[in-house]
Amino acid sequence: MEQDKSNRKFKLSLTHSILIATVLGMIVGYLVGPAIAPIKIFGDIFLRLIQMSVPLIILGAVLEAVGQINPKELGKLGFKMFVWFSVSTVIAAVIGLALAFTIQPGVGLPPMETVNPVQPPTQTIAQVILNFFPVNIVDSMAKGSMIQVIVFAIVLGIAVSVNMRDDGDRSLLNGLRVFNKSLLTMIKVIMKTAPLGVFSLMAWVSGSLGFNIIIPLIKYLGGISLGVVIVMVLMIAITAAYVRVNPFKLAAKLGNMTLVAATTTSSAISLPVKMEDSENKLGVSKKISNLVNPLGMVLNSAGQAIFLSMGSIMIAQFFHIDMTLGRTIQVVAISTLACMGTLAVPGGALIILASLMPTLGLPAEGIAILASVDWFRGMITTIPNVDCDALIALIIAKGEGEFNRDIFDGKVDPTKCDA
């Protein structure tokens, strides 16, 4: 009996399996050399399994996130939330973009050839903006135009919320939740094949480039870390100035949720701690905390925006693909909109990036490079995903007269306060 328990303890998590597959793939690829290239087909199959359902997953996730907003809160309070969520995400995406062009993590390696090279779209800025809006949503999903899918989901989500206000019928939203749950279950099953897919793709990369790939990955993680630091400093400074509190004291009050976010790499697991600290340390009312923090978890992901923008540019640099001004604007817009409806599955950020790459004219094979260090990336980017939600909740609470300064200053016991 004890032996059975002992055997169960040695079961590898998906994260550890991917890390091991990454190392083994690099070693095997280095030893075999370019002759390892045929193994790439297993990685390509894995990428197709992921990509085939992503349009439906993102449509459903964004639609559910927007549609479940209390119709009574869709007015001034809902507008404030969307504005602040958008501001923090755009800031993060632009910072990620700027650092990617400055650090250039994908530069310095010989060109990589892809089996199915993607032709970069050539469009003016006006065409890029116009193409945010779909003509036919079915056609958009078939072509993988994810930014159009997201825009459609936001508009339809608002309509669902308004209908619930008018007739109280929640059947569409409830059915959508069941559908989304089934899609996420399918993704979880597919992700079990991730170690094989990552091993195959990393063996192909290592066989072509050797261990030179390690330097770009170090630069990539360093850039992500720097981006997170800059975003957090800016958001703390903006919040402290608006609420009129000491920025260092504010930063200290984020310590507990920051630690939980980094160690669990999960915004969902961090949610209870984030809500408790928002109310008992930051002085946010329960009304604002209960609305902003859960919605922020699915609609606001500053860390993910940094990852999407920097990851996109790194892959473009890695495959020697020129990024025009129009496509750079697309990266910022897509990184911002794609953070609505974050996927609560292992490798969710990677799945979203994989779905967006065809729109940007980037080869899907680049995902394997980022997947090799995605656990470390997750530790870093989950911090702003969580902390920025709490900061935005504090900003909105201040604007709505729902901020208790005495709780923030530690002058009263929050458990004995109605705020």
C-alpha positions, 0 to 999 in steps of 0.5 A, spaced: 500 500 500 505 504 501 509 502 495 502 505 491 503 511 494 510 512 493 509 511 486 504 516 485 508 521 488 513 520 482 508 522 477 510 528 473 506 534 472 505 537 465 510 543 466 515 538 468 514 534 462 515 539 458 521 542 461 524 535 460 522 534 453 525 541 452 532 539 454 531 532 451 529 535 444 535 540 444 540 534 446 537 529 441 537 535 436 544 537 437 547 530 437 543 528 430 544 534 427 540 536 421 538 529 419 533 530 425 528 534 421 523 529 419 521 528 426 518 535 426 511 532 423 509 530 430 510 537 433 506 540 427 500 535 428 500 538 435 500 545 433 494 543 428 490 540 434 491 546 438 489 551 433 483 547 430 479 549 436 482 556 438 477 560 434 471 557 438 475 557 444 476 565 444 469 567 441 466 563 447 471 565 453 470 573 451 463 572 449 462 569 456 466 574 460 462 580 457 456 577 457 456 575 464 457 582 466 451 585 471 447 589 466 446 594 471 453 595 471 454 596 464 453 603 464 458 608 468 462 603 472 462 598 466 465 603 462 470 605 467 472 598 468 473 597 460 477 604 460 482 602 465 483 595 463 484 597 456 489 602 459 493 597 463 493 592 457 495 597 452 501 600 456 503 593 457 503 591 450 507 597 448 512 596 453 513 589 451 513 591 443 519 597 445 523 592 449 523 586 444 525 591 438 531 594 443 533 587 446 532 583 440 532 576 443 531 573 436 536 577 432 543 574 431 541 567 428 541 564 421 535 564 418 530 558 419 526 555 414 519 553 415 515 547 412 509 552 410 512 559 410 507 564 411 506 570 407 506 577 410 500 581 409 502 587 406 496 593 408 496 600 409 494 602 416 487 604 414 486 597 412 489 594 418 484 598 422 478 596 418 480 589 418 479 589 425 471 589 424 469 582 420 464 582 414 462 575 415 464 572 422 464 565 419 469 567 414 473 570 419 473 564 424 475 559 418 481 564 416 483 564 423 482 572 423 482 572 431 482 580 432 475 580 428 473 574 432 474 578 438 471 584 436 465 580 434 465 576 441 465 583 445 459 586 441 455 580 442 457 579 449 454 586 450 447 584 446 447 578 451 448 582 457 442 587 455 437 581 453 438 578 460 436 585 463 430 585 459 427 578 459 432 575 465 433 569 460 440 566 462 439 560 457 444 562 452 449 564 457 448 558 461 449 553 455 455 557 453 458 556 459 457 548 458 460 549 451 466 553 453 467 547 459 467 542 454 472 546 449 477 547 455 476 539 457 478 538 449 484 543 450 487 539 456 486 533 453 490 535 447 495 539 452 497 532 454 501 531 448 505 537 449 511 534 451 512 530 445 510 536 440 515 540 444 520 535 444 519 534 436 520 541 435 525 543 439 529 537 436 528 540 429 530 547 432 536 544 436 538 540 430 538 546 425 542 551 430 545 547 435 545 550 442 545 557 440 538 558 441 539 558 449 542 565 448 535 568 445 531 565 450 535 568 456 534 575 452 527 573 452 526 572 459 530 578 461 526 582 457 519 579 459 522 581 467 524 588 465 517 589 462 513 587 468 518 591 472 516 597 468 509 596 468 508 595 475 512 601 477 508 605 472 501 602 474 503 603 482 505 610 480 499 612 477 494 609 482 498 612 488 497 619 484 490 618 483 488 615 490 493 620 493 497 614 497 504 613 498 507 609 492 512 605 497 506 603 502 502 601 496 507 596 493 508 593 500 501 592 500 501 588 494 506 583 497 502 577 499 498 577 492 504 578 488 508 572 492 501 567 491 501 569 483 509 568 482 509 561 486 502 558 483 503 562 476 495 562 476 490 568 476 485 563 478 488 561 484 490 568 486 483 570 486 481 569 493 487 572 496 487 578 491 480 580 493 481 579 500 487 583 500 483 589 496 478 589 501 482 588 508 489 592 506 487 597 500 481 599 503 476 597 497 469 596 498 466 589 497 462 591 492 467 594 487 472 588 489 467 583 488 465 586 481 472 588 478 477 583 481 473 577 478 472 580 471 479 583 471 481 576 471 478 574 465 478 581 461 485 584 464 492 581 463 497 586 463 502 580 463 499 576 458 500 583 453 507 583 455 508 576 453 504 576 446 507 583 444 514 580 445 513 573 443 510 575 436 516 580 435 521 575 437 519 570 433 519 575 427 526 576 428 528 569 429 525 567 422 527 574 419 520 576 418 520 584 417 515 587 421 512 593 418 508 599 422 502 596 420 503 590 422 506 593 429 500 596 430 496 590 429 501 586 434 499 592 440 491 591 438 491 584 438 495 583 444 490 588 447 484 585 445 486 577 446 487 579 453 479 579 454 477 572 456 484 569 458 484 561 457 484 558 464 488 552 461 495 550 462 499 553 456 493 558 455 497 564 453 501 560 448 495 557 445 492 564 444 499 566 441 499 560 436 492 562 434 494 569 432 500 568 429 497 567 422 494 573 422 501 577 423 504 572 418 508 568 423 510 561 422 507 557 428 513 553 429 516 559 433 511 556 439 516 551 440 521 556 442 517 560 447 514 553 450 521 551 452 521 556 458 513 558 458 513 555 466 518 561 467 515 566 463 508 564 467 512 566 474 513 572 471 507 575 467 502 572 472 504 578 477 502 584 473 496 579 471 494 579 478 496 586 481 494 590 476 487 588 477 487 590 484 490 597 483 484 598 478 479 596 483 483 601 488 482 606 482 475 605 481 473 605 488 476 612 489 472 614 483 466 611 486 467 613 493 468 606 495 475 607 498 476 607 505 482 610 507 482 608 514 483 601 512 489 603 507 492 607 513 491 601 518 487 605 522 481 601 523 480 593 523 477 591 516 473 585 519 469 590 523 468 595 518 462 595 513 467 598 507 
